[in-house]
Amino acid sequence: MTLVLVEVERNIRNVARINKLMEKIVYFNSVVESELAKNILKENGIISLVQKRGIEFAGDMGDSYGADLFVEAKDADEAKKILDDYMK
């Protein structure tokens, strides 16, 4: 199996595991934006996870595909409110 297919398979397994435990609350066009949102939530006591989209290649700056931001389902409504307040 090629390296790219191994990476794709690993990403699919990771997303499946995340979807069982956490809820996606927002998609960002930029990984940097998603990391900033993650830090805002952390400052407010909410643990979140950034899942980059796409496959990273050697030399890729890592910000070509955007990212999804996940939180535990019980924190989803509060996390959305916090991010809405910051993004106004």
N, CA, C and O atoms as a Tinker XYZ file with bonds, in Angstrom:
   352  protein
     1  N      0.857000   -1.179000    0.000000    73     2
     2  CA     0.000000    0.000000    0.000000    64     1     3
     3  C      0.900000    1.238000    0.000000    63     2     4     5
     4  O      1.894000    1.286000    0.725000    81     3
     5  N      0.561000    2.210000   -0.790000    73     3     6
     6  CA     1.397000    3.406000   -0.869000    64     5     7
     7  C      1.247000    4.242000    0.385000    63     6     8     9
     8  O      0.278000    4.102000    1.131000    81     7
     9  N      2.201000    5.097000    0.602000    73     7    10
    10  CA     2.209000    5.967000    1.773000    64     9    11
    11  C      0.969000    6.852000    1.812000    63    10    12    13
    12  O      0.407000    7.082000    2.882000    81    11
    13  N      0.540000    7.349000    0.661000    73    11    14
    14  CA    -0.640000    8.228000    0.609000    64    13    15
    15  C     -1.876000    7.473000    1.062000    63    14    16    17
    16  O     -2.673000    8.008000    1.832000    81    15
    17  N     -2.056000    6.237000    0.601000    73    15    18
    18  CA    -3.226000    5.446000    0.996000    64    17    19
    19  C     -3.206000    5.118000    2.483000    63    18    20    21
    20  O     -4.255000    5.103000    3.126000    81    19
    21  N     -2.029000    4.855000    3.033000    73    19    22
    22  CA    -1.903000    4.607000    4.472000    64    21    23
    23  C     -2.341000    5.847000    5.245000    63    22    24    25
    24  O     -3.059000    5.741000    6.238000    81    23
    25  N     -1.911000    7.014000    4.794000    73    23    26
    26  CA    -2.286000    8.275000    5.442000    64    25    27
    27  C     -3.796000    8.494000    5.358000    63    26    28    29
    28  O     -4.415000    8.895000    6.344000    81    27
    29  N     -4.387000    8.239000    4.209000    73    27    30
    30  CA    -5.835000    8.398000    4.040000    64    29    31
    31  C     -6.576000    7.457000    4.976000    63    30    32    33
    32  O     -7.524000    7.870000    5.644000    81    31
    33  N     -6.162000    6.210000    5.034000    73    31    34
    34  CA    -6.814000    5.226000    5.905000    64    33    35
    35  C     -6.712000    5.651000    7.368000    63    34    36    37
    36  O     -7.681000    5.534000    8.118000    81    35
    37  N     -5.552000    6.140000    7.770000    73    35    38
    38  CA    -5.362000    6.582000    9.154000    64    37    39
    39  C     -6.269000    7.779000    9.462000    63    38    40    41
    40  O     -6.860000    7.842000   10.540000    81    39
    41  N     -6.382000    8.722000    8.530000    73    39    42
    42  CA    -7.254000    9.874000    8.729000    64    41    43
    43  C     -8.712000    9.452000    8.849000    63    42    44    45
    44  O     -9.446000    9.990000    9.678000    81    43
    45  N     -9.133000    8.501000    8.036000    73    43    46
    46  CA   -10.518000    8.018000    8.105000    64    45    47
    47  C    -10.791000    7.374000    9.461000    63    46    48    49
    48  O    -11.839000    7.619000   10.058000    81    47
    49  N     -9.880000    6.567000    9.946000    73    47    50
    50  CA   -10.058000    5.944000   11.276000    64    49    51
    51  C    -10.115000    7.003000   12.370000    63    50    52    53
    52  O    -10.947000    6.918000   13.274000    81    51
    53  N     -9.235000    8.000000   12.294000    73    51    54
    54  CA    -9.232000    9.064000   13.302000    64    53    55
    55  C    -10.541000    9.833000   13.299000    63    54    56    57
    56  O    -11.096000   10.107000   14.363000    81    55
    57  N    -11.043000   10.185000   12.125000    73    55    58
    58  CA   -12.298000   10.925000   12.042000    64    57    59
    59  C    -13.449000   10.092000   12.584000    63    58    60    61
    60  O    -14.309000   10.616000   13.292000    81    59
    61  N    -13.477000    8.809000   12.263000    73    59    62
    62  CA   -14.540000    7.931000   12.766000    64    61    63
    63  C    -14.511000    7.879000   14.291000    63    62    64    65
    64  O    -15.564000    7.916000   14.927000    81    63
    65  N    -13.332000    7.795000   14.879000    73    63    66
    66  CA   -13.204000    7.746000   16.340000    64    65    67
    67  C    -13.641000    9.077000   16.950000    63    66    68    69
    68  O    -14.328000    9.088000   17.971000    81    67
    69  N    -13.260000   10.181000   16.348000    73    67    70
    70  CA   -13.646000   11.503000   16.836000    64    69    71
    71  C    -15.153000   11.667000   16.785000    63    70    72    73
    72  O    -15.755000   12.168000   17.735000    81    71
    73  N    -15.776000   11.250000   15.680000    73    71    74
    74  CA   -17.211000   11.434000   15.513000    64    73    75
    75  C    -18.026000   10.676000   16.550000    63    74    76    77
    76  O    -19.152000   11.072000   16.851000    81    75
    77  N    -17.485000    9.594000   17.104000    73    75    78
    78  CA   -18.187000    8.849000   18.139000    64    77    79
    79  C    -18.183000    9.598000   19.474000    63    78    80    81
    80  O    -19.125000    9.480000   20.258000    81    79
    81  N    -17.138000   10.356000   19.726000    73    79    82
    82  CA   -16.961000   10.999000   21.024000    64    81    83
    83  C    -17.253000   12.493000   21.021000    63    82    84    85
    84  O    -17.623000   13.061000   22.049000    81    83
    85  N    -17.090000   13.116000   19.884000    73    83    86
    86  CA   -17.153000   14.563000   19.833000    64    85    87
    87  C    -18.061000   15.026000   18.700000    63    86    88    89
    88  O    -18.411000   14.265000   17.798000    81    87
    89  N    -18.424000   16.292000   18.781000    73    87    90
    90  CA   -19.300000   16.888000   17.775000    64    89    91
    91  C    -18.562000   18.004000   17.054000    63    90    92    93
    92  O    -17.927000   18.851000   17.683000    81    91
    93  N    -18.652000   17.999000   15.738000    73    91    94
    94  CA   -18.041000   19.078000   14.964000    64    93    95
    95  C    -18.912000   20.313000   15.119000    63    94    96    97
    96  O    -20.122000   20.259000   14.899000    81    95
    97  N    -18.295000   21.427000   15.497000    73    95    98
    98  CA   -19.077000   22.650000   15.679000    64    97    99
    99  C    -18.840000   23.680000   14.595000    63    98   100   101
   100  O    -19.690000   24.539000   14.360000    81    99
   101  N    -17.687000   23.604000   13.926000    73    99   102
   102  CA   -17.416000   24.599000   12.886000    64   101   103
   103  C    -16.281000   24.121000   11.983000    63   102   104   105
   104  O    -15.381000   23.397000   12.410000    81   103
   105  N    -16.351000   24.551000   10.716000    73   103   106
   106  CA   -15.266000   24.326000    9.757000    64   105   107
   107  C    -14.582000   25.662000    9.515000    63   106   108   109
   108  O    -15.245000   26.683000    9.332000    81   107
   109  N    -13.257000   25.652000    9.513000    73   107   110
   110  CA   -12.478000   26.847000    9.213000    64   109   111
   111  C    -11.717000   26.628000    7.912000    63   110   112   113
   112  O    -11.218000   25.532000    7.656000    81   111
   113  N    -11.629000   27.658000    7.103000    73   111   114
   114  CA   -10.841000   27.588000    5.871000    64   113   115
   115  C     -9.357000   27.523000    6.164000    63   114   116   117
   116  O     -8.567000   27.096000    5.322000    81   115
   117  N     -8.977000   27.948000    7.360000    73   115   118
   118  CA    -7.577000   28.028000    7.732000    64   117   119
   119  C     -7.321000   27.221000    9.006000    63   118   120   121
   120  O     -8.083000   27.311000    9.969000    81   119
   121  N     -6.248000   26.435000    9.003000    73   119   122
   122  CA    -5.850000   25.697000   10.190000    64   121   123
   123  C     -5.480000   26.671000   11.306000    63   122   124   125
   124  O     -5.745000   26.412000   12.479000    81   123
   125  N     -4.871000   27.784000   10.934000    73   123   126
   126  CA    -4.481000   28.793000   11.924000    64   125   127
   127  C     -5.716000   29.318000   12.663000    63   126   128   129
   128  O     -5.698000   29.452000   13.886000    81   127
   129  N     -6.790000   29.614000   11.916000    73   127   130
   130  CA    -8.027000   30.074000   12.546000    64   129   131
   131  C     -8.597000   29.022000   13.493000    63   130   132   133
   132  O     -9.081000   29.349000   14.577000    81   131
   133  N     -8.537000   27.773000   13.082000    73   131   134
   134  CA    -9.072000   26.715000   13.934000    64   133   135
   135  C     -8.261000   26.589000   15.223000    63   134   136   137
   136  O     -8.825000   26.339000   16.288000    81   135
   137  N     -6.963000   26.759000   15.133000    73   135   138
   138  CA    -6.115000   26.704000   16.332000    64   137   139
   139  C     -6.399000   27.887000   17.266000    63   138   140   141
   140  O     -6.392000   27.732000   18.487000    81   139
   141  N     -6.647000   29.062000   16.690000    73   139   142
   142  CA    -7.013000   30.216000   17.516000    64   141   143
   143  C     -8.324000   29.952000   18.247000    63   142   144   145
   144  O     -8.446000   30.250000   19.435000    81   143
   145  N     -9.309000   29.390000   17.537000    73   143   146
   146  CA   -10.594000   29.060000   18.162000    64   145   147
   147  C    -10.400000   28.025000   19.267000    63   146   148   149
   148  O    -11.025000   28.113000   20.324000    81   147
   149  N     -9.548000   27.063000   19.026000    73   147   150
   150  CA    -9.253000   26.036000   20.036000    64   149   151
   151  C     -8.698000   26.682000   21.302000    63   150   152   153
   152  O     -9.075000   26.305000   22.411000    81   151
   153  N     -7.796000   27.660000   21.135000    73   151   154
   154  CA    -7.223000   28.348000   22.292000    64   153   155
   155  C     -8.267000   29.187000   23.031000    63   154   156   157
   156  O     -8.242000   29.266000   24.259000    81   155
   157  N     -9.182000   29.810000   22.290000    73   155   158
   158  CA   -10.267000   30.580000   22.924000    64   157   159
   159  C    -11.117000   29.655000   23.780000    63   158   160   161
   160  O    -11.452000   29.988000   24.917000    81   159
   161  N    -11.464000   28.502000   23.240000    73   159   162
   162  CA   -12.268000   27.553000   24.005000    64   161   163
   163  C    -11.507000   27.043000   25.223000    63   162   164   165
   164  O    -12.089000   26.890000   26.298000    81   163
   165  N    -10.219000   26.780000   25.066000    73   163   166
   166  CA    -9.404000   26.313000   26.192000    64   165   167
   167  C     -9.403000   27.343000   27.316000    63   166   168   169
   168  O     -9.510000   26.985000   28.488000    81   167
   169  N     -9.281000   28.627000   26.960000    73   167   170
   170  CA    -9.316000   29.697000   27.967000    64   169   171
   171  C    -10.649000   29.735000   28.709000    63   170   172   173
   172  O    -10.727000   30.238000   29.829000    81   171
   173  N    -11.688000   29.206000   28.085000    73   171   174
   174  CA   -13.010000   29.174000   28.687000    64   173   175
   175  C    -13.359000   27.799000   29.258000    63   174   176   177
   176  O    -14.522000   27.528000   29.559000    81   175
   177  N    -12.363000   26.937000   29.405000    73   175   178
   178  CA   -12.544000   25.650000   30.056000    64   177   179
   179  C    -13.152000   24.552000   29.204000    63   178   180   181
   180  O    -13.653000   23.563000   29.738000    81   179
   181  N    -13.117000   24.709000   27.883000    73   179   182
   182  CA   -13.676000   23.697000   26.992000    64   181   183
   183  C    -12.551000   23.069000   26.181000    63   182   184   185
   184  O    -11.788000   23.763000   25.509000    81   183
   185  N    -12.462000   21.764000   26.256000    73   183   186
   186  CA   -11.458000   21.025000   25.506000    64   185   187
   187  C    -11.978000   20.813000   24.091000    63   186   188   189
   188  O    -13.128000   20.420000   23.891000    81   187
   189  N    -11.121000   21.076000   23.116000    73   187   190
   190  CA   -11.525000   20.898000   21.723000    64   189   191
   191  C    -10.398000   20.218000   20.952000    63   190   192   193
   192  O     -9.277000   20.076000   21.441000    81   191
   193  N    -10.728000   19.807000   19.745000    73   191   194
   194  CA    -9.791000   19.102000   18.905000    64   193   195
   195  C     -9.888000   19.629000   17.492000    63   194   196   197
   196  O    -10.985000   19.811000   16.964000    81   195
   197  N     -8.737000   19.877000   16.872000    73   195   198
   198  CA    -8.684000   20.322000   15.484000    64   197   199
   199  C     -8.340000   19.125000   14.616000    63   198   200   201
   200  O     -7.343000   18.442000   14.847000    81   199
   201  N     -9.179000   18.876000   13.612000    73   199   202
   202  CA    -8.908000   17.812000   12.637000    64   201   203
   203  C     -8.666000   18.468000   11.292000    63   202   204   205
   204  O     -9.592000   18.992000   10.672000    81   203
   205  N     -7.410000   18.440000   10.837000    73   203   206
   206  CA    -7.079000   19.021000    9.534000    64   205   207
   207  C     -7.744000   18.206000    8.430000    63   206   208   209
   208  O     -7.889000   16.990000    8.546000    81   207
   209  N     -8.141000   18.882000    7.371000    73   207   210
   210  CA    -8.700000   18.199000    6.204000    64   209   211
   211  C     -7.605000   17.979000    5.180000    63   210   212   213
   212  O     -6.613000   18.708000    5.157000    81   211
   213  N     -7.780000   16.988000    4.343000    73   211   214
   214  CA    -6.823000   16.731000    3.275000    64   213   215
   215  C     -5.638000   15.924000    3.752000    63   214   216   217
   216  O     -5.606000   15.425000    4.877000    81   215
   217  N     -4.684000   15.812000    2.886000    73   215   218
   218  CA    -3.471000   15.036000    3.154000    64   217   219
   219  C     -2.291000   15.983000    3.077000    63   218   220   221
   220  O     -2.180000   16.779000    2.144000    81   219
   221  N     -1.415000   15.895000    4.057000    73   219   222
   222  CA    -0.229000   16.743000    4.053000    64   221   223
   223  C      0.886000   16.054000    3.268000    63   222   224   225
   224  O      1.145000   14.863000    3.444000    81   223
   225  N      1.524000   16.807000    2.419000    73   223   226
   226  CA     2.649000   16.308000    1.646000    64   225   227
   227  C      3.909000   17.046000    2.075000    63   226   228   229
   228  O      3.841000   18.134000    2.648000    81   227
   229  N      5.040000   16.452000    1.795000    73   227   230
   230  CA     6.318000   17.112000    2.096000    64   229   231
   231  C      6.344000   18.472000    1.422000    63   230   232   233
   232  O      6.061000   18.590000    0.230000    81   231
   233  N      6.681000   19.490000    2.183000    73   231   234
   234  CA     6.733000   20.848000    1.647000    64   233   235
   235  C      5.413000   21.586000    1.722000    63   234   236   237
   236  O      5.367000   22.790000    1.466000    81   235
   237  N      4.326000   20.886000    2.070000    73   235   238
   238  CA     3.014000   21.517000    2.214000    64   237   239
   239  C      3.033000   22.359000    3.484000    63   238   240   241
   240  O      3.508000   21.914000    4.529000    81   239
   241  N      2.519000   23.562000    3.385000    73   239   242
   242  CA     2.496000   24.457000    4.541000    64   241   243
   243  C      1.415000   24.056000    5.547000    63   242   244   245
   244  O      1.339000   24.642000    6.627000    81   243
   245  N      0.574000   23.063000    5.213000    73   243   246
   246  CA    -0.395000   22.540000    6.158000    64   245   247
   247  C     -1.659000   23.354000    6.291000    63   246   248   249
   248  O     -2.470000   23.071000    7.173000    81   247
   249  N     -1.860000   24.348000    5.456000    73   247   250
   250  CA    -3.024000   25.209000    5.609000    64   249   251
   251  C     -3.840000   25.277000    4.316000    63   250   252   253
   252  O     -4.569000   26.240000    4.079000    81   251
   253  N     -3.707000   24.253000    3.496000    73   251   254
   254  CA    -4.351000   24.273000    2.190000    64   253   255
   255  C     -5.787000   23.769000    2.203000    63   254   256   257
   256  O     -6.552000   24.066000    1.285000    81   255
   257  N     -6.158000   23.024000    3.210000    73   255   258
   258  CA    -7.422000   22.314000    3.174000    64   257   259
   259  C     -8.405000   22.733000    4.259000    63   258   260   261
   260  O     -9.559000   22.304000    4.235000    81   259
   261  N     -7.987000   23.543000    5.191000    73   259   262
   262  CA    -8.850000   23.929000    6.287000    64   261   263
   263  C     -8.882000   22.872000    7.368000    63   262   264   265
   264  O     -8.121000   21.905000    7.341000    81   263
   265  N     -9.789000   23.074000    8.334000    73   263   266
   266  CA    -9.863000   22.153000    9.470000    64   265   267
   267  C    -11.234000   22.236000   10.121000    63   266   268   269
   268  O    -11.916000   23.260000   10.065000    81   267
   269  N    -11.617000   21.120000   10.744000    73   267   270
   270  CA   -12.841000   21.056000   11.528000    64   269   271
   271  C    -12.480000   21.183000   12.998000    63   270   272   273
   272  O    -11.431000   20.712000   13.435000    81   271
   273  N    -13.360000   21.826000   13.755000    73   271   274
   274  CA   -13.162000   21.966000   15.197000    64   273   275
   275  C    -14.223000   21.140000   15.902000    63   274   276   277
   276  O    -15.418000   21.316000   15.666000    81   275
   277  N    -13.779000   20.235000   16.773000    73   275   278
   278  CA   -14.661000   19.336000   17.503000    64   277   279
   279  C    -14.615000   19.647000   18.997000    63   278   280   281
   280  O    -13.577000   20.042000   19.527000    81   279
   281  N    -15.749000   19.463000   19.665000    73   279   282
   282  CA   -15.833000   19.522000   21.129000    64   281   283
   283  C    -16.692000   18.353000   21.585000    63   282   284   285
   284  O    -17.379000   17.728000   20.777000    81   283
   285  N    -16.655000   18.057000   22.885000    73   283   286
   286  CA   -17.552000   17.045000   23.411000    64   285   287
   287  C    -18.986000   17.526000   23.199000    63   286   288   289
   288  O    -19.274000   18.719000   23.297000    81   287
   289  N    -19.870000   16.591000   22.909000    73   287   290
   290  CA   -21.258000   16.941000   22.590000    64   289   291
   291  C    -21.903000   17.777000   23.695000    63   290   292   293
   292  O    -22.692000   18.677000   23.407000    81   291
   293  N    -21.577000   17.489000   24.947000    73   291   294
   294  CA   -22.173000   18.224000   26.068000    64   293   295
   295  C    -21.745000   19.691000   26.092000    63   294   296   297
   296  O    -22.431000   20.521000   26.688000    81   295
   297  N    -20.622000   20.022000   25.454000    73   295   298
   298  CA   -20.100000   21.389000   25.444000    64   297   299
   299  C    -20.403000   22.136000   24.148000    63   298   300   301
   300  O    -20.031000   23.302000   24.012000    81   299
   301  N    -21.066000   21.491000   23.199000    73   299   302
   302  CA   -21.224000   22.060000   21.857000    64   301   303
   303  C    -21.953000   23.397000   21.863000    63   302   304   305
   304  O    -21.483000   24.350000   21.241000    81   303
   305  N    -23.082000   23.491000   22.545000    73   303   306
   306  CA   -23.851000   24.737000   22.538000    64   305   307
   307  C    -23.070000   25.882000   23.171000    63   306   308   309
   308  O    -23.051000   26.995000   22.646000    81   307
   309  N    -22.433000   25.605000   24.289000    73   307   310
   310  CA   -21.641000   26.648000   24.964000    64   309   311
   311  C    -20.450000   27.073000   24.107000    63   310   312   313
   312  O    -20.134000   28.261000   24.030000    81   311
   313  N    -19.795000   26.121000   23.470000    73   311   314
   314  CA   -18.638000   26.428000   22.622000    64   313   315
   315  C    -19.052000   27.300000   21.439000    63   314   316   317
   316  O    -18.355000   28.257000   21.100000    81   315
   317  N    -20.174000   26.976000   20.813000    73   315   318
   318  CA   -20.665000   27.786000   19.695000    64   317   319
   319  C    -20.954000   29.213000   20.143000    63   318   320   321
   320  O    -20.636000   30.166000   19.432000    81   319
   321  N    -21.554000   29.362000   21.318000    73   319   322
   322  CA   -21.862000   30.701000   21.844000    64   321   323
   323  C    -20.581000   31.492000   22.104000    63   322   324   325
   324  O    -20.490000   32.669000   21.757000    81   323
   325  N    -19.604000   30.844000   22.710000    73   323   326
   326  CA   -18.328000   31.510000   23.005000    64   325   327
   327  C    -17.666000   31.983000   21.712000    63   326   328   329
   328  O    -17.220000   33.127000   21.625000    81   327
   329  N    -17.602000   31.117000   20.716000    73   327   330
   330  CA   -16.964000   31.485000   19.460000    64   329   331
   331  C    -17.756000   32.563000   18.723000    63   330   332   333
   332  O    -17.166000   33.449000   18.104000    81   331
   333  N    -19.090000   32.495000   18.783000    73   331   334
   334  CA   -19.914000   33.539000   18.167000    64   333   335
   335  C    -19.622000   34.901000   18.792000    63   334   336   337
   336  O    -19.540000   35.911000   18.094000    81   335
   337  N    -19.465000   34.914000   20.129000    73   335   338
   338  CA   -19.170000   36.172000   20.836000    64   337   339
   339  C    -17.818000   36.755000   20.414000    63   338   340   341
   340  O    -17.687000   37.968000   20.254000    81   339
   341  N    -16.817000   35.891000   20.235000    73   339   342
   342  CA   -15.483000   36.332000   19.844000    64   341   343
   343  C    -15.420000   36.784000   18.387000    63   342   344   345
   344  O    -14.625000   37.657000   18.040000    81   343
   345  N    -16.248000   36.196000   17.543000    73   343   346
   346  CA   -16.167000   36.486000   16.117000    64   345   347
   347  C    -17.047000   37.648000   15.683000    63   346   348   349
   348  O    -17.098000   37.966000   14.494000    81   347
   349  N    -17.725000   38.275000   16.595000    73   347   350
   350  CA   -18.561000   39.438000   16.250000    64   349   351
   351  C    -17.711000   40.655000   16.062000    63   350   352
   352  O    -18.231000   41.731000   15.768000    81   351
